[in-house]
Amino acid sequence: MKKKRNLFYAQSGGVTAVINASACGVIETARKEKGQVGKIYAGRMGIVGALREELIDTGKESARDIAALRHTPGGAFGSVRYKLKSIQESAAEYQRLVEVFRAHDIGYFIYNGGGDSMDTANKIAQVAKSMDYDITCVGLPKTVDNDLPVTDNCPGFGSVAKYVAVSTLEAGIDVGSMPQTKVFILEVMGRHAGWIAAAGGLAGKDRSEPPHLILFPEVPFDEDRFIAKVKDSVERYDNCVIVASEGIRRPDGSFVAESGTRDAFGHAQLGGVAPHLAEIVRGRLGYKFHWAVADYLQRSARHIASKVDVEQAYAMGKAAVKMALAGVHGSLPVIVRTSDDPYRWKVGQAKLSEVANVEKKVPKKYITADGFYITEACRRYLAPLIQGEDYPPYKNGLPRYVRLKNQLAKKKLPDWQG
Amino acid sequence: MKKKRNLFYAQSGGVTAVINASACGVIETARKEKGQVGKIYAGRMGIVGALREELIDTGKESARDIAALRHTPGGAFGSVRYKLKSIQESAAEYQRLVEVFRAHDIGYFIYNGGGDSMDTANKIAQVAKSMDYDITCVGLPKTVDNDLPVTDNCPGFGSVAKYVAVSTLEAGIDVGSMPQTKVFILEVMGRHAGWIAAAGGLAGKDRSEPPHLILFPEVPFDEDRFIAKVKDSVERYDNCVIVASEGIRRPDGSFVAESGTRDAFGHAQLGGVAPHLAEIVRGRLGYKFHWAVADYLQRSARHIASKVDVEQAYAMGKAAVKMALAGVHGSLPVIVRTSDDPYRWKVGQAKLSEVANVEKKVPKKYITADGFYITEACRRYLAPLIQGEDYPPYKNGLPRYVRLKNQLAKKKLPDWQG
């Protein structure tokens, strides 16, 4: 009979509305495997928690609180942007991780993050082998940006897509009611990939309905063509609703958000594609405008999460545990689409090395020839991902989100001098 | 037996998530009064529709579509910011309105808007009397800003309050998950009154939870005190979540949003308190920050409307018709609170003249002595207004909002030369 080993789970990078649903899938599944899994730890602030030996003992949390993770946004154990470098450059860190794992008899490591984290998980897997430490490392995909390859889509994306589509629909109706407002710009996330902006396109049946324009980071921003499109939309439909990715760039590669706006002190104005575009529209067309920047609101909007996304996030967490217990080292569960309509998907597997450090951008076939809208093929891809509502419970008018106790396990090693 | 007369309903000013619920209340109630009400018209783009004799014949809409107005945001007939001046200055316009009313035998006029609109309704009532035209003019309160006097609260406010409270709660959890982000600023509406910003305070039980700071237009913005508060919050709670009203002003009366930021062309940067505050924080404290501007998203977010607000908006519409039919000229229905907990309210009546042109700001007793948070009294006032969810129906992942046919009645007068 196999020896019982402990499990370590960590969240990485920007959080999402459903990363805790994945955590819920991990913990609930692992709790059922009492024969193989001993303690279930989570890293306090992700991988940094492992480096500092700050392991949260999830065994202290009630079944009810763990179940509530399914409907709670954010990262319940804390997340962090912390990228380990190459094995050569960060040797001490990788060795420290393996020492902590050894001290706490971690036999299963599940790393919940994007492309960088899949790379880190892969490297940890390699170092552990080289140090002759027996551990199964499994990735668990997460990113609102939807930019991981191999998997059909990423948990976290469907919910931000739904938020952006619903918000665009609602703001578009508002703008349509107000004949004096001619241009509305919604800025959404997506530094390098325009998936989130593309999702705004689901708000209308075609370009005659808001959004009339979508600005992708994949398409160089041409100010003259943009202005011509805005003017055309206002003349045709009486207004122009725009969904703009934060990451759009000018043909010279500079971010539009950073091009030239300075405050009274001469500092470059940080962030804000939307106000910058609004200023261009005002200067060249003189239209009355409004703009919104969704920022964290979009990725934490659990109140309007996609049911498909929640189910997939949970299923990925569950599958990661199953793979870890089966010893499928250096891999991750992925989502495989088997049908667009009716939408069908299943859990597949991929190697961490296939997913690490590859950005999946919006392909040409998903963007119209003029560069300002989504194609029907893109719509077929996106539409299933926002299906269904999965409302959290409410109390006194607000969602009842859980806050865990997050008690740390006793340390066994000297403090980390990282 | 009283002669049947026609009814004219118009929406005015910025729309809300529930102004159509009021329209629904008006039309459904008037449709039941076949003995007294003939045609039910709505102004295409509010009062401008009356001036242009563009009267939408709501009789062309199905009962089902009218019922769907209850869950559809925006202004279904179009709204407009158009303020009639004094009776002396705008005599021709007032006379034109009465002529249009006379041509279409309008016996009941219901004007759905804020303080300005209540003033306009009141003036129309006076001019009609002076022209010996028999009409009952009734107001129907609406404003996200919650700044009307007499009524305990305004339809439209409860839903934006819920949106802001939920968004602050969710973004606060997100920020709390990301140890590197120290400051988050959510900019909300409220040019002169800080009710919407105050509602953000419902997200936390006290100042130890997000939001840690609330910036009201009622409190002059003191940059040094603001910076000290931000620093204190970050040191105490590891981050600082701020809800800022767009209308905050410096002690000299200038809007913070407009103070000094210029683009590359030297234009004053329009709008955006949040990026401006972020820039101040960056310059003086160097913290990593994020900011969001909700703009139209907050007032059109029907997907997360307050059930109390929807019910009140509908009830006000219904009451306005009853008052019109009862000949309660120059008045409007108001919301009267009879108990905080359990929350109880009833429909009352007020005179248009009491409500016109008076702005109800957040009183001193609702703002803490330091000027950066809400008091318990404020919480007791606000809490009931966000109670309950009233989700719209969904199809393919998106709310099913109705779009009316909006067919115009045949004109009877020469074109308006306004």
Contacts between the chains, C-beta under 8 A, distances in Angstrom:
chain1	res1	chain2	res2	distance
A	11	B	177	7.8
A	14	B	178	7.3
A	15	B	174	5.7
A	15	B	177	4.7
A	15	B	178	6.7
A	45	B	179	5.6
A	72	B	173	7.4
A	73	B	170	5.4
A	73	B	173	5.6
A	73	B	174	6.6
A	74	B	170	7.7
A	74	B	173	3.7
A	74	B	174	5.0
A	74	B	176	6.6
A	74	B	177	4.2
A	75	B	177	3.6
A	75	B	178	7.5
A	76	B	177	7.6
A	78	B	177	5.7
A	78	B	178	7.9
A	78	B	179	6.2
A	79	B	177	5.2
A	79	B	178	6.1
A	80	B	178	7.4
A	80	B	179	6.0
A	80	B	180	6.9
A	81	B	178	7.7
A	81	B	180	6.1
A	162	B	397	6.0
A	165	B	397	7.2
A	165	B	398	6.1
A	166	B	303	5.5
A	166	B	398	6.3
A	166	B	399	6.5
A	167	B	297	5.1
A	167	B	301	7.5
A	169	B	398	6.0
A	169	B	399	6.9
A	169	B	401	7.1
A	170	B	73	5.4
A	170	B	74	7.7
A	170	B	296	7.9
A	170	B	297	6.9
A	170	B	300	4.0
A	170	B	301	6.0
A	170	B	302	6.2
A	170	B	303	6.9
A	170	B	399	7.8
A	170	B	401	8.0
A	171	B	295	7.8
A	171	B	296	4.5
A	171	B	297	5.6
A	171	B	300	5.5
A	173	B	72	7.4
A	173	B	73	5.6
A	173	B	74	3.7
A	173	B	300	6.3
A	173	B	401	6.2
A	174	B	15	5.7
A	174	B	73	6.6
A	174	B	74	5.0
A	174	B	296	4.7
A	174	B	299	6.8
A	174	B	300	4.0
A	175	B	296	6.8
A	176	B	74	6.5
A	177	B	11	7.8
A	177	B	15	4.7
A	177	B	74	4.2
A	177	B	75	3.6
A	177	B	76	7.6
A	177	B	78	5.7
A	177	B	79	5.2
A	178	B	14	7.2
A	178	B	15	6.7
A	178	B	75	7.4
A	178	B	78	8.0
A	178	B	79	6.1
A	178	B	80	7.4
A	178	B	81	7.7
A	179	B	45	5.6
A	179	B	78	6.3
A	179	B	80	6.0
A	180	B	80	6.8
A	180	B	81	6.1
A	184	B	296	6.4
A	186	B	297	7.6
A	202	B	397	7.4
A	202	B	398	6.9
A	203	B	398	7.1
A	259	B	264	7.6
A	260	B	263	6.8
A	260	B	264	3.3
A	261	B	261	7.8
A	261	B	263	4.7
A	261	B	264	6.2
A	261	B	269	6.8
A	262	B	262	6.7
A	262	B	263	7.4
A	262	B	264	6.8
A	263	B	260	6.8
A	263	B	261	4.6
A	263	B	262	7.4
A	263	B	269	7.9
A	263	B	276	7.8
A	263	B	279	5.4
A	264	B	259	7.5
A	264	B	260	3.2
A	264	B	261	6.1
A	264	B	262	6.8
A	265	B	283	6.8
A	267	B	279	6.7
A	267	B	282	7.9
A	267	B	283	6.8
A	269	B	261	6.9
A	269	B	263	8.0
A	269	B	269	7.4
A	269	B	275	6.8
A	269	B	279	7.0
A	270	B	275	7.6
A	270	B	278	7.2
A	270	B	279	7.2
A	270	B	282	7.1
A	271	B	275	6.6
A	271	B	278	7.6
A	271	B	291	7.2
A	272	B	272	7.2
A	272	B	275	5.4
A	274	B	293	7.7
A	275	B	269	6.8
A	275	B	270	7.5
A	275	B	271	6.7
A	275	B	272	5.4
A	275	B	275	6.9
A	276	B	263	7.9
A	278	B	270	7.1
A	278	B	271	7.7
A	279	B	263	5.4
A	279	B	267	6.7
A	279	B	269	7.1
A	279	B	270	7.2
A	282	B	267	7.8
A	282	B	270	7.1
A	283	B	265	6.7
A	283	B	267	6.9
A	290	B	295	5.4
A	290	B	296	5.6
A	291	B	271	7.2
A	291	B	293	7.0
A	291	B	295	6.3
A	292	B	293	5.4
A	292	B	294	6.1
A	292	B	295	3.8
A	292	B	296	6.3
A	292	B	297	5.2
A	293	B	274	7.6
A	293	B	291	7.0
A	293	B	292	5.4
A	293	B	293	4.7
A	294	B	292	6.1
A	294	B	297	7.3
A	295	B	171	7.8
A	295	B	290	5.4
A	295	B	291	6.3
A	295	B	292	3.8
A	296	B	170	7.9
A	296	B	171	4.5
A	296	B	174	4.6
A	296	B	175	6.8
A	296	B	184	6.4
A	296	B	290	5.6
A	296	B	292	6.3
A	297	B	167	5.2
A	297	B	170	6.9
A	297	B	171	5.7
A	297	B	186	7.6
A	297	B	292	5.1
A	297	B	294	7.3
A	299	B	174	6.8
A	300	B	170	4.0
A	300	B	171	5.5
A	300	B	173	6.3
A	300	B	174	4.0
A	301	B	167	7.6
A	301	B	170	6.0
A	302	B	170	6.2
A	303	B	166	5.5
A	303	B	170	6.9
A	303	B	304	5.7
A	304	B	303	5.7
A	304	B	304	7.0
A	306	B	397	6.8
A	383	B	396	6.6
A	383	B	397	7.1
A	386	B	397	3.7
A	386	B	398	7.3
A	387	B	396	6.8
A	387	B	397	4.6
A	388	B	394	8.0
A	388	B	397	6.8
A	389	B	391	7.3
A	389	B	394	5.9
A	391	B	389	7.3
A	391	B	391	7.2
A	394	B	389	5.9
A	396	B	383	6.6
A	396	B	387	6.8
A	397	B	162	6.0
A	397	B	165	7.2
A	397	B	202	7.4
A	397	B	306	6.8
A	397	B	383	7.1
A	397	B	386	3.7
A	397	B	387	4.6
A	397	B	388	6.8
A	398	B	165	6.1
A	398	B	166	6.3
A	398	B	169	5.9
A	398	B	202	6.9
A	398	B	203	7.1
A	398	B	386	7.3
A	399	B	166	6.5
A	399	B	169	6.9
A	399	B	170	7.7
A	401	B	169	7.1
A	401	B	170	7.9
A	401	B	173	6.2
